[in-house]
């Protein structure tokens, strides 16, 4: 059965609206999120494991799946539902061996060549981007745009495609219309007060 992703895939980030990673997870679950990626680049291994374990307990209670960014080892130790891997991380095959057949594994790509190679890997979804300019990462790959997003969807076929990079609430519909099954969002989720952007709550289900 094809994996069904929410239309918006929320990702936590350090320093967003002055609230902790765990508080972001709590706010997201209370807003109805059913899938969250824990991204905490500022935490050392010990604090990352503590945050991931606490977040995994919180998301389990809420009926939400938790994906850990980059670290399959932390995902396993914390009891998370899976991992999201980048091009320089542990290979998807090794992560699958570590986490088992039921874990959710996502994999980032930044070109059509990478998408083609990822299409035969043991992953549950493929992420493609950055779709637009983004300020969340300082070492971003070149912007791919909506036209290449549509081509990436053709390459992945039935496997879910997650668009990522610079996506705002106002651009979610355009991203989904271009072929993405889900739009990953970081800064576009939060208002200045740390509350969930009202426009995207509808996409969490």
N, CA, C and O of each residue as an XYZ file, in Angstrom:
820
protein
N       0.843     -1.195      0.000
C       0.000      0.000      0.000
C       0.874      1.239      0.000
O       1.849      1.310      0.748
N       0.540      2.209     -0.823
C       1.300      3.440     -0.941
C       1.247      4.233      0.359
O       0.187      4.397      0.963
N       2.412      4.721      0.776
C       2.486      5.579      1.952
C       1.717      6.869      1.690
O       1.886      7.503      0.648
N       0.878      7.247      2.637
C       0.113      8.491      2.501
C       0.707      9.528      3.443
O       0.706      9.355      4.662
N       1.209     10.596      2.867
C       1.800     11.674      3.643
C       0.818     12.831      3.775
O      -0.019     13.031      2.895
N       0.906     13.602      4.868
C       0.092     14.812      4.969
C       0.545     15.824      3.926
O       1.682     15.758      3.459
N      -0.312     16.745      3.557
C       0.053     17.722      2.533
C       1.154     18.660      3.009
O       1.944     19.145      2.199
N       1.215     18.920      4.303
C       2.329     19.678      4.872
C       3.066     18.795      5.868
O       2.457     18.195      6.753
N       4.375     18.724      5.713
C       5.248     17.906      6.533
C       6.083     18.872      7.384
O       7.052     19.444      6.885
N       5.723     19.061      8.653
C       6.412     20.050      9.489
C       7.757     19.553     10.009
O       7.921     18.383     10.355
N       8.713     20.477     10.051
C      10.061     20.182     10.531
C      10.424     21.181     11.625
O      10.214     22.384     11.470
N      10.963     20.684     12.718
C      11.371     21.579     13.800
C      12.695     22.248     13.449
O      13.428     21.777     12.580
N      12.988     23.340     14.128
C      14.244     24.037     13.895
C      14.647     24.827     15.126
O      13.790     25.317     15.863
N      15.927     24.951     15.348
C      16.436     25.659     16.528
C      16.115     27.147     16.449
O      16.230     27.775     15.397
N      15.711     27.688     17.587
C      15.531     29.129     17.691
C      14.277     29.680     17.052
O      14.098     30.897     17.009
N      13.411     28.832     16.558
C      12.209     29.333     15.897
C      11.254     29.929     16.911
O      10.763     29.235     17.801
N      10.998     31.208     16.772
C      10.037     31.924     17.618
C      10.358     31.788     19.109
O       9.475     31.933     19.955
N      11.631     31.507     19.426
C      12.046     31.464     20.821
C      11.515     30.301     21.618
O      11.438     30.385     22.844
N      11.143     29.211     20.961
C      10.617     28.055     21.688
C      11.486     26.833     21.430
O      12.094     26.703     20.367
N      11.537     25.946     22.405
C      12.402     24.768     22.312
C      11.889     23.784     21.266
O      10.742     23.852     20.826
N      12.784     22.860     20.880
C      12.423     21.812     19.926
C      11.247     20.986     20.454
O      10.300     20.706     19.719
N      11.312     20.599     21.729
C      10.249     19.771     22.296
C       8.936     20.537     22.356
O       7.872     19.960     22.133
N       8.998     21.832     22.655
C       7.781     22.640     22.679
C       7.202     22.759     21.276
O       5.982     22.774     21.110
N       8.066     22.844     20.260
C       7.579     22.863     18.879
C       6.821     21.576     18.562
O       5.763     21.611     17.932
N       7.369     20.440     19.002
C       6.701     19.162     18.772
C       5.339     19.152     19.461
O       4.347     18.710     18.881
N       5.294     19.633     20.682
C       4.018     19.657     21.417
C       2.994     20.521     20.694
O       1.843     20.115     20.533
N       3.400     21.702     20.260
C       2.492     22.608     19.552
C       2.000     21.966     18.257
O       0.820     22.064     17.919
N       2.897     21.316     17.541
C       2.519     20.680     16.277
C       1.525     19.541     16.486
O       0.557     19.414     15.736
N       1.762     18.715     17.500
C       0.825     17.606     17.741
C      -0.535     18.130     18.162
O      -1.561     17.588     17.752
N      -0.557     19.180     18.979
C      -1.835     19.760     19.406
C      -2.570     20.410     18.244
O      -3.795     20.528     18.265
N      -1.815     20.836     17.223
C      -2.438     21.438     16.039
C      -2.944     20.378     15.060
O      -3.600     20.705     14.071
N      -2.635     19.097     15.341
C      -3.141     18.027     14.494
C      -2.129     17.376     13.584
O      -2.497     16.556     12.743
N      -0.853     17.722     13.729
C       0.169     17.110     12.876
C       0.225     15.599     13.110
O       0.146     15.139     14.249
N       0.359     14.847     12.046
C       0.433     13.390     12.139
C       1.796     12.849     11.711
O       2.038     11.643     11.753
N       2.680     13.755     11.301
C       4.048     13.401     10.946
C       4.922     14.618     11.208
O       4.627     15.710     10.723
N       6.002     14.437     11.976
C       6.900     15.536     12.315
C       8.336     15.058     12.141
O       8.691     13.945     12.529
N       9.148     15.919     11.551
C      10.582     15.634     11.493
C      11.297     16.445     12.566
O      11.158     17.666     12.640
N      12.058     15.748     13.389
C      12.842     16.394     14.439
C      14.198     16.775     13.862
O      15.045     15.919     13.606
N      14.385     18.061     13.665
C      15.644     18.595     13.139
C      16.202     19.536     14.194
O      15.582     20.548     14.523
N      17.375     19.201     14.726
C      17.955     19.992     15.816
C      19.463     20.036     15.640
O      20.202     19.371     16.366
N      19.911     20.818     14.679
C      21.325     20.857     14.314
C      22.206     21.425     15.423
O      23.416     21.199     15.428
N      21.612     22.160     16.362
C      22.399     22.825     17.397
C      22.675     21.936     18.610
O      23.456     22.318     19.482
N      22.060     20.776     18.681
C      22.184     19.925     19.867
C      23.319     18.915     19.717
O      23.526     18.360     18.638
N      24.056     18.680     20.810
C      25.052     17.617     20.793
C      24.334     16.269     20.897
O      23.116     16.216     21.066
N      25.100     15.187     20.794
C      24.483     13.857     20.734
C      23.629     13.552     21.957
O      22.526     13.022     21.825
N      24.123     13.881     23.135
C      23.375     13.562     24.356
C      22.049     14.328     24.397
O      20.996     13.751     24.669
N      22.116     15.623     24.126
C      20.888     16.420     24.177
C      19.940     16.069     23.036
O      18.721     16.131     23.195
N      20.498     15.703     21.892
C      19.649     15.289     20.774
C      18.904     14.012     21.120
O      17.709     13.897     20.844
N      19.595     13.049     21.723
C      18.936     11.808     22.115
C      17.859     12.074     23.156
O      16.772     11.500     23.076
N      18.137     12.922     24.119
C      17.141     13.255     25.140
C      15.910     13.906     24.504
O      14.775     13.560     24.831
N      16.148     14.843     23.601
C      15.030     15.528     22.936
C      14.242     14.561     22.062
O      13.012     14.600     22.044
N      14.947     13.692     21.337
C      14.271     12.741     20.456
C      13.448     11.737     21.243
O      12.337     11.391     20.841
N      13.996     11.259     22.379
C      13.257     10.293     23.201
C      12.002     10.928     23.781
O      10.938     10.310     23.793
N      12.127     12.164     24.264
C      10.964     12.858     24.817
C       9.938     13.142     23.726
O       8.735     13.008     23.951
N      10.409     13.531     22.553
C       9.500     13.814     21.439
C       8.807     12.544     20.973
O       7.626     12.577     20.625
N       9.531     11.411     20.961
C       8.934     10.145     20.537
C       7.812      9.732     21.472
O       6.779      9.234     21.025
N       8.010      9.934     22.765
C       6.960      9.611     23.734
C       5.746     10.501     23.527
O       4.605     10.043     23.596
N       6.006     11.779     23.273
C       4.918     12.733     23.073
C       4.132     12.409     21.800
O       2.902     12.420     21.807
N       4.843     12.123     20.716
C       4.158     11.854     19.451
C       3.395     10.532     19.487
O       2.315     10.424     18.906
N       3.949      9.529     20.165
C       3.223      8.259     20.299
C       1.884      8.475     20.977
O       0.862      7.943     20.543
N       1.896      9.257     22.043
C       0.665      9.538     22.786
C      -0.351     10.256     21.903
O      -1.557     10.050     22.035
N       0.148     11.099     21.003
C      -0.731     11.893     20.142
C      -1.115     11.171     18.853
O      -1.888     11.705     18.057
N      -0.585      9.957     18.635
C      -0.879      9.248     17.394
C      -0.184      9.854     16.198
O      -0.704      9.821     15.083
N       1.000     10.411     16.431
C       1.778     11.090     15.401
C       3.089     10.336     15.198
O       3.633      9.786     16.155
N       3.605     10.300     13.976
C       4.881      9.653     13.696
C       6.014     10.671     13.783
O       5.874     11.816     13.354
N       7.146     10.227     14.348
C       8.312     11.098     14.505
C       9.464     10.573     13.657
O       9.833      9.402     13.743
N      10.027     11.463     12.833
C      11.166     11.157     12.000
C      12.341     12.004     12.477
O      12.201     13.215     12.652
N      13.491     11.382     12.687
C      14.677     12.107     13.123
C      15.524     12.482     11.910
O      15.780     11.646     11.043
N      15.948     13.717     11.853
C      16.772     14.188     10.745
C      18.204     13.652     10.854
O      18.839     13.786     11.900
N      18.697     13.062      9.802
C      20.096     12.646      9.637
C      20.526     11.404     10.418
O      21.287     10.592      9.892
N      20.066     11.235     11.649
C      20.679     10.291     12.576
C      19.839      9.034     12.790
O      18.910      9.023     13.598
N      20.182      7.977     12.053
C      19.479      6.706     12.215
C      19.754      6.107     13.583
O      18.881      5.460     14.161
N      20.961      6.315     14.112
C      21.295      5.766     15.426
C      20.457      6.404     16.527
O      19.976      5.716     17.429
N      20.284      7.723     16.449
C      19.448      8.426     17.425
C      17.997      7.993     17.282
O      17.298      7.810     18.279
N      17.546      7.831     16.055
C      16.163      7.388     15.817
C      15.906      6.043     16.469
O      14.860      5.841     17.086
N      16.845      5.127     16.340
C      16.667      3.796     16.929
C      16.673      3.864     18.449
O      15.800      3.292     19.101
N      17.650      4.559     19.013
C      17.767      4.634     20.471
C      16.582      5.356     21.108
O      16.163      5.019     22.215
N      16.043      6.352     20.399
C      14.939      7.148     20.934
C      13.585      6.480     20.739
O      12.598      6.904     21.339
N      13.524      5.451     19.916
C      12.239      4.823     19.632
C      11.395      5.620     18.670
O      10.166      5.553     18.712
N      12.051      6.388     17.786
C      11.333      7.162     16.777
C      10.824      6.240     15.673
O      11.170      5.059     15.623
N      10.004      6.793     14.800
C       9.390      5.983     13.743
C      10.255      5.866     12.499
O       9.976      5.051     11.620
N      11.298      6.674     12.424
C      12.139      6.588     11.244
C      13.164      7.699     11.197
O      13.387      8.412     12.175
N      13.786      7.828     10.027
C      14.870      8.789      9.849
C      14.759      9.434      8.477
O      14.284      8.824      7.519
N      15.210     10.685      8.404
C      15.320     11.358      7.108
C      16.803     11.577      6.832
O      17.498     12.218      7.619
N      17.282     11.045      5.716
C      18.707     11.042      5.396
C      19.040     12.032      4.294
O      18.263     12.239      3.361
N      20.224     12.644      4.424
C      20.747     13.499      3.381
C      21.747     12.743      2.531
O      22.052     11.581      2.798
N      22.251     13.400      1.516
C      23.191     12.760      0.598
C      24.477     12.319      1.293
O      25.109     11.354      0.862
N      24.872     13.007      2.360
C      26.107     12.671      3.040
C      25.942     11.840      4.289
O      26.913     11.610      5.011
N      24.742     11.388      4.558
C      24.467     10.611      5.773
C      24.660      9.117      5.531
O      25.087      8.694      4.456
N      24.336      8.332      6.550
C      24.336      6.883      6.422
C      23.488      6.480      5.214
O      22.454      7.096      4.951
N      23.913      5.461      4.485
C      23.163      5.057      3.295
C      21.783      4.542      3.684
O      21.613      3.995      4.773
N      20.799      4.710      2.807
C      19.468      4.167      3.094
C      19.477      2.671      3.361
O      18.718      2.193      4.205
N      20.320      1.922      2.660
C      20.389      0.471      2.875
C      20.883      0.159      4.281
O      20.342     -0.720      4.952
N      21.908      0.875      4.729
C      22.434      0.656      6.075
C      21.419      1.087      7.130
O      21.277      0.435      8.165
N      20.713      2.188      6.865
C      19.685      2.650      7.797
C      18.544      1.640      7.882
O      17.987      1.416      8.957
N      18.199      1.036      6.753
C      17.138      0.022      6.746
C      17.567     -1.197      7.567
O      16.771     -1.762      8.318
N      18.823     -1.590      7.417
C      19.333     -2.714      8.211
C      19.285     -2.391      9.701
O      18.970     -3.256     10.518
N      19.595     -1.157     10.049
C      19.627     -0.747     11.453
C      18.234     -0.609     12.043
O      17.994     -1.039     13.172
N      17.316     -0.016     11.296
C      15.997      0.335     11.827
C      14.925     -0.715     11.561
O      13.902     -0.735     12.245
N      15.139     -1.579     10.587
C      14.170     -2.631     10.314
C      13.188     -2.283      9.216
O      13.142     -1.142      8.757
N      12.401     -3.261      8.791
C      11.515     -3.093      7.633
C      10.339     -2.153      7.859
O       9.775     -1.633      6.896
N       9.960     -1.926      9.114
C       8.781     -1.105      9.387
C       9.106      0.370      9.589
O       8.194      1.192      9.672
N      10.379      0.717      9.670
C      10.756      2.115      9.876
C      10.468      2.926      8.613
O      10.525      2.407      7.498
N      10.156      4.215      8.810
C       9.969      5.115      7.685
C      11.306      5.791      7.383
O      11.916      6.396      8.265
N      11.746      5.686      6.155
C      13.009      6.287      5.755
C      12.776      7.232      4.584
O      12.233      6.843      3.550
N      13.197      8.483      4.765
C      13.138      9.476      3.706
C      14.545      9.826      3.253
O      15.508      9.634      3.995
N      14.662     10.341      2.032
C      15.982     10.607      1.465
C      15.937     11.879      0.631
O      15.093     12.029     -0.252
N      16.859     12.793      0.923
C      16.896     14.078      0.221
C      17.650     13.989     -1.103
O      18.689     13.335     -1.197
N      17.114     14.654     -2.121
C      17.776     14.764     -3.421
C      17.724     16.216     -3.877
O      16.855     16.984     -3.463
N      18.689     16.583     -4.751
C      18.797     17.980     -5.170
C      18.971     18.130     -6.681
O      19.222     19.227     -7.179
N      18.838     17.026     -7.395
C      18.929     17.058     -8.852
C      18.140     15.877     -9.394
O      17.836     14.931     -8.667
N      17.812     15.943    -10.679
C      17.073     14.832    -11.280
C      17.921     13.562    -11.312
O      17.384     12.459    -11.211
N      19.227     13.704    -11.449
C      20.105     12.535    -11.420
C      20.035     11.848    -10.057
O      19.980     10.621     -9.979
N      20.038     12.640     -8.984
C      19.921     12.066     -7.647
C      18.562     11.420     -7.433
O      18.459     10.379     -6.785
N      17.518     12.039     -7.977
C      16.180     11.452     -7.874
C      16.149     10.091     -8.559
O      15.611      9.128     -8.014
N      16.722     10.017     -9.746
C      16.742      8.751    -10.499
C      17.458      7.667     -9.700
O      16.979      6.535     -9.628
N      18.600      7.999     -9.101
C      19.342      7.023     -8.312
C      18.570      6.619     -7.062
O      18.605      5.459     -6.652
N      17.869      7.588     -6.455
C      17.120      7.312     -5.221
C      15.902      6.435     -5.471
O      15.408      5.780     -4.553
N      15.419      6.418     -6.705
C      14.184      5.693     -7.010
C      14.309      4.181     -6.827
O      13.300      3.479     -6.768
N      15.539      3.679     -6.736
C      15.725      2.237     -6.540
C      16.239      1.916     -5.137
O      16.544      0.760     -4.843
N      16.338      2.914     -4.277
C      16.829      2.703     -2.920
C      15.698      2.268     -1.986
O      14.529      2.521     -2.280
N      16.030      1.615     -0.859
C      14.999      1.153      0.087
C      14.488      2.281      0.980
O      14.671      2.263      2.197
N      13.837      3.272      0.343
C      13.292      4.417      1.076
C      11.788      4.493      0.847
O      11.268      3.982     -0.145
N      11.104      5.138      1.780
C       9.642      5.230      1.707
C       9.167      6.479      0.991
O       8.076      6.502      0.421
N       9.991      7.519      1.021
C       9.661      8.732      0.268
C      10.952      9.420     -0.129
O      11.996      9.210      0.487
N      10.872     10.242     -1.160
C      12.020     10.994     -1.651
C      11.704     12.477     -1.543
O      10.636     12.924     -1.959
N      12.633     13.232     -0.985
C      12.483     14.686     -0.900
C      13.303     15.336     -2.011
O      14.370     14.844     -2.379
N      12.791     16.450     -2.539
C      13.447     17.117     -3.665
C      13.425     18.616     -3.434
O      12.385     19.189     -3.110
N      14.582     19.251     -3.602
C      14.628     20.690     -3.405
C      16.055     21.207     -3.361
O      16.989     20.440     -3.594
N      16.247     22.483     -3.071
C      15.226     23.436     -2.659
C      14.358     23.917     -3.828
O      14.856     24.221     -4.912
N      13.058     23.975     -3.576
C      12.131     24.442     -4.604
C      12.264     25.945     -4.801
O      12.265     26.429     -5.933
N      12.376     26.677     -3.710
C      12.549     28.125     -3.735
C      13.777     28.495     -2.909
O      14.378     27.642     -2.256
N      14.137     29.759     -2.945
C      15.216     30.250     -2.089
C      14.830     30.036     -0.628
O      13.676     30.235     -0.247
N      15.809     29.629      0.188
C      15.525     29.391      1.592
C      16.594     30.016      2.466
O      17.762     30.087      2.084
N      16.185     30.471      3.647
C      17.130     31.039      4.607
C      17.395     30.082      5.765
O      18.181     30.393      6.660
N      16.749     28.930      5.753
C      16.900     27.985      6.862
C      18.279     27.334      6.864
O      18.833     27.057      7.928
N      18.835     27.090      5.680
C      20.163     26.489      5.564
C      21.097     27.460      4.856
O      20.698     28.153      3.920
N      22.340     27.503      5.312
C      23.318     28.403      4.702
C      24.063     27.761      3.538
O      24.622     28.465      2.698
N      24.077     26.426      3.480
C      24.822     25.707      2.442
C      23.879     25.001      1.483
O      24.024     23.809      1.212
N      22.916     25.751      0.975
C      21.882     25.141      0.146
C      22.385     24.817     -1.258
O      23.315     25.442     -1.767
N      21.744     23.827     -1.864
C      22.001     23.499     -3.257
C      21.234     24.479     -4.139
O      20.380     25.215     -3.643
N      21.528     24.499     -5.451
C      20.814     25.410     -6.350
C      19.308     25.163     -6.341
O      18.856     24.024     -6.226
N      18.543     26.236     -6.462
C      17.082     26.138     -6.513
C      16.667     25.328     -7.734
O      17.188     25.531     -8.831
N      15.721     24.403     -7.536
C      15.282     23.542     -8.645
C      13.990     24.033     -9.294
O      13.772     23.791    -10.481
N      13.132     24.715     -8.543
C      11.916     25.268     -9.114
C      10.802     24.265     -9.333
O      10.985     23.061     -9.154
N       9.646     24.777     -9.720
C       8.458     23.935     -9.872
C       8.502     23.047    -11.114
O       7.941     21.951    -11.110
N       9.156     23.504    -12.165
C       9.178     22.696    -13.389
C       9.973     21.414    -13.191
O       9.559     20.351    -13.654
N      11.110     21.502    -12.509
C      11.878     20.290    -12.228
C      11.185     19.412    -11.192
O      11.379     18.197    -11.180
N      10.387     20.011    -10.333
C       9.605     19.235     -9.369
C       8.645     18.296    -10.100
O       8.492     17.135     -9.720
N       8.014     18.797    -11.130
C       7.096     17.965    -11.920
C       7.847     16.813    -12.586
O       7.328     15.700    -12.664
N       9.057     17.072    -13.066
C       9.851     16.014    -13.692
C      10.306     15.000    -12.651
O      10.356     13.800    -12.922
N      10.638     15.487    -11.459
C      11.041     14.574    -10.385
C       9.903     13.628    -10.034
O      10.139     12.448     -9.776
N       8.681     14.124    -10.020
C       7.532     13.270     -9.720
C       7.377     12.187    -10.771
O       7.012     11.056    -10.450
N       7.649     12.523    -12.018
C       7.563     11.504    -13.069
C       8.581     10.395    -12.824
O       8.304      9.221    -13.068
N       9.754     10.776    -12.344
C      10.811      9.792    -12.104
C      10.510      8.880    -10.913
O      10.831      7.692    -10.951
N       9.900      9.417     -9.863
C       9.653      8.594     -8.670
C       8.423      7.724     -8.811
O       8.268      6.749     -8.075
N       7.549      8.056     -9.741
C       6.356      7.239     -9.955
C       5.410      7.261     -8.778
O       4.994      8.329     -8.330
N       5.068      6.090     -8.273
C       4.102      5.980     -7.189
C       4.684      6.311     -5.815
O       3.939      6.515     -4.857
N       5.978      6.363     -5.721
C       6.598      6.666     -4.428
C       6.339      8.127     -4.065
O       6.469      8.999     -4.925
N       5.980      8.415     -2.824
C       5.683      9.795     -2.438
C       6.882     10.726     -2.621
O       8.020     10.363     -2.322
N       6.606     11.925     -3.115
C       7.619     12.949     -3.330
C       7.333     14.127     -2.408
O       6.232     14.677     -2.406
N       8.332     14.503     -1.630
C       8.208     15.632     -0.705
C       9.011     16.805     -1.251
O      10.215     16.688     -1.476
N       8.347     17.927     -1.461
C       9.038     19.148     -1.881
C       9.564     19.859     -0.642
O       8.908     19.874      0.400
N      10.753     20.451     -0.759
C      11.342     21.132      0.389
C      12.144     22.337     -0.074
O      12.713     22.341     -1.166
N      12.180     23.358      0.775
C      13.018     24.510      0.496
C      12.245     25.774      0.174
O      11.739     25.932     -0.937
N      12.151     26.677      1.142
C      11.560     27.984      0.910
C      10.061     27.987      0.686
O       9.526     28.952      0.140
N       9.374     26.940      1.091
C       7.927     26.846      0.845
C       7.174     27.599      1.931
O       7.359     27.346      3.122
N       6.331     28.517      1.510
C       5.507     29.329      2.411
C       4.061     28.867      2.314
O       3.702     28.162      1.371
N       3.224     29.254      3.278
C       1.810     28.868      3.204
C       1.164     29.224      1.870
O       0.344     28.464      1.356
N       1.527     30.373      1.306
C       0.914     30.822      0.059
C       1.340     29.989     -1.149
O       0.682     30.030     -2.188
N       2.434     29.235     -1.024
C       2.920     28.465     -2.169
C       2.644     26.967     -2.066
O       3.017     26.209     -2.962
N       1.996     26.530     -0.984
C       1.733     25.101     -0.807
C       0.905     24.537     -1.958
O       1.254     23.494     -2.511
N      -0.173     25.200     -2.323
C      -1.044     24.684     -3.380
C      -0.304     24.559     -4.704
O      -0.514     23.594     -5.439
N       0.559     25.521     -5.017
C       1.315     25.469     -6.269
C       2.286     24.296     -6.268
O       2.471     23.635     -7.289
N       2.902     24.043     -5.127
C       3.845     22.933     -4.998
C       3.128     21.595     -5.161
O       3.624     20.699     -5.843
N       1.970     21.464     -4.538
C       1.207     20.226     -4.660
C       0.689     20.039     -6.084
O       0.673     18.919     -6.596
N       0.271     21.120     -6.720
C      -0.220     21.037     -8.100
C       0.881     20.651     -9.072
O       0.615     20.051    -10.114
N       2.126     20.996     -8.731
C       3.262     20.673     -9.601
C       3.661     19.208     -9.517
O       4.450     18.732    -10.333
N       3.119     18.483     -8.530
C       3.394     17.058     -8.459
C       3.818     16.524     -7.114
O       3.860     15.309     -6.919
N       4.136     17.408     -6.173
C       4.551     16.934     -4.855
C       3.375     16.304     -4.116
O       2.236     16.755     -4.244
N       3.656     15.272     -3.352
C       2.639     14.668     -2.487
C       2.576     15.385     -1.145
O       1.560     15.340     -0.452
N       3.668     16.046     -0.788
C       3.741     16.728      0.494
C       4.740     17.873      0.378
O       5.682     17.819     -0.412
N       4.515     18.917      1.186
C       5.411     20.075      1.203
C       6.040     20.174      2.584
O       5.343     20.419      3.569
N       7.355     19.985      2.661
C       8.049     20.129      3.937
C       8.219     21.612      4.244
O       8.590     22.406      3.380
N       7.940     21.962      5.490
C       8.020     23.371      5.865
C       8.703     23.528      7.213
O       8.510     22.728      8.128
N       9.509     24.586      7.311
C      10.161     24.928      8.572
C       9.703     26.325      8.986
O       8.797     26.462      9.808
N      10.317     27.353      8.427
C      10.001     28.722      8.848
C       8.577     29.130      8.495
O       7.980     29.957      9.185
N       8.029     28.561      7.431
C       6.675     28.937      7.024
C       5.585     28.469      7.962
O       4.434     28.888      7.837
N       5.938     27.597      8.912
C       4.940     27.066      9.841
C       4.595     28.048     10.945
O       3.450     28.123     11.391
N       5.606     28.808     11.384
C       5.472     29.561     12.629
C       5.177     31.038     12.400
O       5.678     31.645     11.453
N       4.366     31.599     13.271
C       4.171     33.042     13.296
C       5.207     33.643     14.242
O       5.954     32.910     14.890
N       5.257     34.961     14.323
C       6.242     35.622     15.189
C       6.005     35.314     16.663
O       6.935     35.404     17.465
N       4.803     34.959     17.028
C       4.499     34.660     18.431
C       4.764     33.205     18.787
O       4.582     32.799     19.935
N       5.194     32.419     17.803
C       5.454     31.016     18.068
C       4.250     30.134     17.877
O       4.298     28.942     18.179
N       3.165     30.701     17.377
C       1.964     29.908     17.115
C       2.001     29.352     15.699
O       2.688     29.879     14.824
N       1.243     28.271     15.492
C       1.160     27.672     14.162
C       0.451     28.630     13.210
O      -0.580     29.209     13.550
N       1.010     28.789     12.025
C       0.367     29.597     10.988
C      -1.010     29.000     10.685
O      -1.097     27.852     10.247
N      -2.093     29.763     10.912
C      -3.453     29.213     10.762
C      -3.737     28.617      9.383
O      -4.520     27.674      9.266
N      -3.111     29.155      8.350
C      -3.408     28.701      6.989
C      -2.987     27.262      6.729
O      -3.512     26.624      5.817
N      -2.045     26.738      7.516
C      -1.551     25.402      7.186
C      -2.098     24.292      8.071
O      -1.820     23.119      7.822
N      -2.866     24.632      9.093
C      -3.449     23.589      9.935
C      -4.241     22.580      9.115
O      -4.219     21.380      9.390
N      -4.940     23.085      8.104
C      -5.790     22.211      7.288
C      -4.989     21.158      6.538
O      -5.547     20.145      6.117
N      -3.689     21.381      6.363
C      -2.874     20.464      5.597
C      -2.223     19.367      6.430
O      -1.561     18.488      5.879
N      -2.401     19.405      7.746
C      -1.751     18.425      8.612
C      -2.442     17.063      8.596
O      -1.868     16.080      9.065
N      -3.649     16.988      8.073
C      -4.430     15.763      8.188
C      -4.378     14.922      6.914
O      -4.988     13.854      6.853
